[in-house]
Structure formats: C-alpha cells, structure tokens
Amino acid sequence: MREIVLDTETTGFEPEQGDRIVEIGALELYNHVPTGRTYHQYINPERGMPDEAFGVHGIGPDLLEPPRPAKPGEITLRDKPVFAKIVDEFRAFIGEDAKLVIHNASFDVKFLNAELRWANRPPLAKDCAIDTLDMARRRFPGSPASLDALCRRFNIDNSSRTLHGALLDSEILAEVYLELIGGKQPDFGLSSHGSSGGGVDAEPLWRPRPRSTPLPSRLTEKEKAAHAAFVENLGDEALWLKT
C-alpha cells in the first residue's frame, strides 16, 4: 500500500480569490513505512505575499509590499518555477493510486485542484485523501487536534517547527499519522531523508522481498535428537505428534 504524506504552504486561504501555493512537501510511505523518497518544491506564486501569510511560513520576503532582501534562512520566490513548470513532476511523484495523507485535507486539496485546473491538468479525485485532522477529532473528541497538539499528545519532537514548512510538516505528520492508526513503525528515521532542494529525492526505492535462498536451520543434530527423545517421552497425546 503506497501513501503520500503531503503539506502545502500558500499565500492565503482562498484560491478563487487569487491565493496560490508557494511550497509543496511530501514523502512516500509503503505499507506505513517510509521509503526515503521525498518531494520538495518552492513555487513562484506570480503575486505578492500578504504579511499574514509571511508571518506563518516566512517564505517570500521579496514578494512583500514593499519587498525586502531575505534574511539568513528565508526563502525568496522570484527565481523559483511557477506551478505549471513543476506540475508533471509533482503528479508523477504522487502517482495515480496512492492515497494522500493530509492534515485538514480539504484545504490542501482545494488549492492543489485549483493549481491543477489553471495548469490544464485533471483534478485530484474527491476521495484522494486521508484527513488526519478528521481522524484525530474522531479519536479524541473535544480535544485540540492541531499538528502541534497531536505532537504533544504522542510525545513527538517538533522543536524544529518554529515556522510552518511543507516538508518538515509532512515529516512530523507522518509520525502523527502512524500514531493515529495504531503506533509507530520501528526505525522510522524520517529526518535523515529530508530534501533541502527542489523536486524529487531520487534515492532508490526499497521494497522487502523474499530471500532467494532460505536461511539454513541453526539446530544441531544433537539438539534434534534430544528434542525427538523428549517428545517420545510425552506419550501419544503430545501436541508435537498432532501437527
């Protein structure tokens, strides 16, 4: 089962009022285990950046009114590709059949479908996403269900999340999602696979496969003989004789 944990950052709340996506971050799970493949892209929204949105994610000081130079760690957007230039790479990464895992999925899917429409691409299906916000509200009714609140509930370290960032939020959300469905998988290791550049991290995809040659038995002949003698002494009702 392939799933894509995904997050976006935007210039605001309503694409139909001119707001656009400025960052997409995503990572791949296979049978609830991270494969190491990630997608991360900053996007030129071809519009200004409202102060309120900049205060949330800190992206695009060059799009503020008036614009200002970027401080250390801030990301500028004027030199980044527009969505139409990266749409095919993005669609190739998420694929056709994988479920998207998104916190407050209606928000991100609304923006993604608007961008896909403007790029003359087909929209995402209505049932494309698993909404972890809805999962958390059903599992913990009446309790806070923000990503930060769920990190506190599940004791997930999100100390590096001083601002919203699409790839970092996807990595954190993946851990929250696994807790929501029943518990963390061993050797999760998300943080070591993050991509700091644009596009798809092309790290080879790993899949578990059967051994070509079965491992030999570690029992010695002496141990086998001792076990056989032990079973013989148990009599005809021994469980080992009924299998």
Secondary structure, DSSP 8 states (H G I E B T S, - for coil): -EEEEEEEEESSS-GGGT--EEEEEEEEEETTEEEEEEEEEE---SS---HHHHHHH-B-GGGSSS-----TT-B--TTS--HHHHHHHHHHHHTTT-EEEETTHHHHHHHHHHHHHHTT-----TT-EEEHHHHHHHHSTTS--SHHHHHHHHT---TT-SS--HHHHHHHHHHHHHHHTT---SS---GGG---SSEE-----------SS-------HHHHHHHHHHHHHT-TT-GGGG-
